[in-house]
Amino acid sequence: MEYVKVIFVRKRKVYVDGVQNGSTNIIIPIGPGTHSFDLGEPADYDPSEVIQRIKGTNVLDPFIIDFDEVPL
């Protein structure tokens, strides 16, 4: 099991490989491998998608993905 924490200024749904899988600012368990991450609609964040290989994480040291807020 791997762990990711997706950071955003407010709570949003997190989509992993196009499927809702948790919320921002909490640790999300996922399987190892390469995954795509986004926050769905509205698309008021940058980058629009992060594709990242996730390996070697643990619950105390998750992989951090940071999305910035942008005006629509």
N, C-alpha and C positions, 0 to 999 in steps of 0.2 A: 504494500500500500504506500502511496505517495501523498504528499500534502502541499496544498497551494493556498496562499492568501491573496485575494484580489482586492486591491486598495482603490477606493473612490471616495470622493468628498461626502457622499451620503449613501444610505442603504439602497442597493439595487440588486435585482436578480443577476446571477452569473450564469452564462451559458457556456458549457464545455462541449465541444464538438456538435454545436447546434441544439443541445438539450439542456434545459434548466437544471442546474446542479448547485444549489446553495445561493448564498448572498455575499455581497461585498463585505469586507472588513472582518470576516470570520474565517477560520481555517476549514478548508474543504478537502476531504479525502477523495483521491482519484486513483485510478490504475496507472502504472508506469507507462511511459511511451510519449509520443508526440501528440499534442492536443492543441485545438484552437480555443481561444477564450474571447468572449465579448460580453457586452452588457445589454444587448437587445435594443429595443426602441424605448424612448427616443434616442437617436444617435448623437447625443450631446457630449461625446467623450472622444478622446484621442489617445492612442491609435484606435482605429475602428475594429481591429482584431489583433490578437497576439497569438502567434503559433510558436509553441515552445516544447522542447523535449524535457520531460519531467523525470528525474532519476536522482536517487540518493538523498531524498528529503526525509524528515521525520516530523512528528507533531510539534516538537519544540523548535524546529528549524525548517519551516515550510519555504517553498519557492515563492517569492513575492512578485506579483504582477501589478503594475501601477498604471491606472488610467487617469488622465487629466480631464477636467471638465472644460468644455468649450461651448461658446454660445451658439444657438441654432440660427 
